[in-house]
Amino acid sequence: EEPYNFATYHANILARRDHAKTLWFSWQNLERRYPPPFSWIERFNLRHTDYAVVGSQTSGQIWQDKGYKGPLAVIPQFGVDPVIFSPPENPRPTGTVQIVYAGRLVAEKGVDLLVHALAKLNGTWHATFLGNGPAEKELSELVHTFNLDDYVTFKAHIPSSDMPDFYRKMDILVLPSRTLPNWTEQFGRVLVEAMACGVCVIGSDAGEIPHVIGDAGLVFPENNPELLRIHLQEFINNAERREIFGQLGRQRVMKRFTQTHIAQATLEVYQEMLP
């Protein structure tokens, strides 16, 4: 549970009584201040916990800035199975470049920025927006305004079991998220799924996205559709570069984001805690 949660406080009290060790996990990646009694609970838990595990580097920094001084591990709880999420057996076709956004159609995901970038692209490409949400009508109208109806397809959610095959048909995945006052991207699961399938990725610098992509993809400043367009054009123009970044993405997932890696890192935390 999060450090400000009463359940975490209760567990810490019981652990101190029984001389047991405690650990909490957090995804919180925005600075938040809580009124009493939650601020008191948070302060107590930060001082009396033996270990902290966070889902992102941003979250770790927030809790350290708030006063947590104990050991801390960054372990996102989003591992992928690299056997299920794997590249296609045969090389991807070199004709129409397939671009995909996969996720909710909401303002914070920045899909409107992607539409603006697509409107200025050259070359042979097609984009698929996989998902639904309250912004779908607005995005559809924006696509129509830019005369992109023949170039952009809206597709409803598909079963999670079908996602690996879907990714294998794509060339580029874009995650153009933007930060809002009460939200920023915590991780971006679609990034590691696509990377595991050898899809090259482009993401904004919102939240944890740059830390997930690392040097295995391209990152642009959030709310900047022109730089997004430049990155897209770079990949569209160069199939070899897409192949290189697809391989880099797969390698990064194998080193950091497989289920086995996440499980091993979690086990090592508990082994370090216990005598």
Residue pairs with C-beta under 8 A, 6 or more apart in sequence:
1 7
1 8
1 11
1 24
1 25
2 8
2 24
2 25
2 26
2 27
2 28
3 24
3 26
3 41
3 42
3 45
3 46
3 49
3 52
3 63
3 68
4 34
4 38
4 39
4 41
4 42
4 45
5 41
6 41
8 22
8 24
8 41
8 45
8 49
9 41
9 44
9 45
11 22
12 22
12 44
12 45
12 48
12 49
14 20
15 21
15 22
16 48
21 50
21 51
21 273
21 274
22 48
22 49
22 50
22 51
23 49
23 50
23 51
23 52
23 53
23 269
23 270
23 273
24 45
24 49
24 52
24 53
25 52
25 53
25 54
25 55
25 77
26 52
26 53
26 54
26 55
26 59
26 63
27 54
27 55
27 56
27 59
27 186
28 59
28 62
28 63
29 56
29 58
29 59
29 62
29 184
29 186
29 207
29 208
30 62
30 182
30 183
30 184
31 62
31 65
33 39
34 42
42 66
43 67
46 63
46 66
46 67
46 68
47 67
49 68
49 70
50 70
50 71
50 273
51 70
51 71
51 72
51 73
51 269
51 272
51 273
52 60
52 63
52 68
52 70
52 71
52 72
52 73
53 72
53 73
53 74
53 75
53 266
53 269
54 60
54 63
54 72
54 73
54 74
54 75
55 74
55 75
55 76
55 77
55 78
55 186
55 187
55 208
56 74
56 76
56 186
56 187
56 207
56 208
56 211
57 74
57 208
57 211
58 184
58 207
58 208
58 211
59 74
60 72
60 74
63 72
64 72
71 272
73 265
73 269
75 262
75 265
75 266
75 269
76 187
76 208
76 212
76 257
76 262
77 262
78 187
78 189
78 192
78 257
78 262
79 257
79 258
79 259
79 260
79 261
79 262
79 263
80 192
80 193
80 196
80 253
80 257
80 258
80 259
81 258
81 259
82 196
82 250
82 253
82 254
82 258
84 164
85 163
85 164
85 167
85 193
85 196
85 197
85 253
86 164
86 196
86 197
86 198
87 168
87 197
87 198
87 246
87 250
88 168
88 169
88 197
88 198
91 243
92 168
92 169
92 171
94 239
95 124
96 124
96 125
96 126
97 123
97 124
97 125
97 126
97 171
97 172
97 235
97 236
97 242
98 125
98 126
98 128
98 169
98 170
98 171
98 172
99 118
99 125
99 126
99 127
99 128
99 170
99 171
99 172
99 173
99 174
99 232
100 127
100 128
100 129
100 130
100 166
100 167
100 170
100 172
100 173
100 174
100 194
100 199
101 109
101 111
101 114
101 127
101 128
101 129
101 130
101 131
101 173
101 174
101 175
101 176
102 130
102 131
102 163
102 173
102 190
102 194
103 109
103 130
103 131
103 175
103 190
104 131
104 132
104 133
105 111
105 129
105 131
105 132
105 133
105 134
105 135
105 136
105 139
106 133
106 134
106 135
107 135
107 178
107 180
108 177
108 178
108 179
108 180
108 183
109 135
109 175
109 176
109 177
109 178
110 176
110 177
110 178
110 204
110 206
110 222
110 223
111 129
111 135
111 139
111 176
112 135
112 138
112 139
112 142
113 176
113 178
113 204
113 223
113 224
113 225
113 228
114 127
114 174
114 176
114 225
114 228
115 139
115 142
115 143
115 146
115 148
115 152
116 142
116 146
116 225
116 229
117 176
117 225
117 226
117 228
117 229
117 232
118 125
118 127
118 146
118 148
118 151
118 152
118 229
118 232
119 146
119 148
120 226
120 229
121 229
121 232
121 233
121 236
122 233
122 236
123 233
123 236
123 237
124 236
125 151
125 236
126 151
126 152
126 153
127 148
127 151
127 152
127 153
128 152
128 153
128 155
128 170
129 139
129 152
129 153
129 154
129 155
130 155
130 157
130 158
130 166
131 155
131 156
131 157
132 156
132 157
136 154
139 154
140 154
143 149
143 152
158 166
163 193
164 193
164 197
167 173
167 193
167 194
167 197
167 199
168 197
168 198
170 194
170 197
170 199
171 199
171 200
171 235
171 242
172 199
172 200
172 201
172 202
172 232
172 235
172 236
172 242
173 190
173 191
173 194
173 199
173 200
173 201
173 202
174 201
174 202
174 203
174 228
174 232
175 185
175 188
175 190
175 191
175 201
175 202
175 203
175 204
175 209
176 202
176 203
176 204
176 222
176 228
177 184
177 185
177 188
177 203
177 204
177 206
177 207
177 209
177 222
178 204
178 206
178 222
178 223
179 185
179 206
179 207
179 222
184 206
184 207
185 204
185 206
185 207
185 208
185 209
186 207
186 208
187 207
187 208
187 212
188 203
188 207
188 208
188 209
188 212
191 201
191 203
191 209
191 212
191 213
191 217
192 212
192 253
192 257
194 201
194 249
195 201
195 216
195 217
195 246
195 249
195 250
195 252
195 253
195 257
196 249
196 250
196 253
196 257
197 250
198 246
198 247
198 249
198 250
199 246
199 249
200 217
200 218
200 235
200 241
200 242
200 245
200 246
200 249
201 213
201 216
201 217
201 218
201 245
201 249
202 217
202 218
202 219
202 220
202 228
202 231
202 232
202 235
203 209
203 210
203 212
203 213
203 217
203 218
203 219
203 220
204 219
204 220
204 221
204 222
204 223
204 224
204 228
205 219
205 220
205 221
205 222
206 222
209 219
210 219
212 257
213 219
214 252
215 248
215 252
216 245
216 248
216 249
216 251
216 252
217 245
217 248
217 249
218 231
218 234
218 235
218 245
220 227
220 228
220 230
220 231
221 227
234 241
235 241
235 242
235 245
255 261
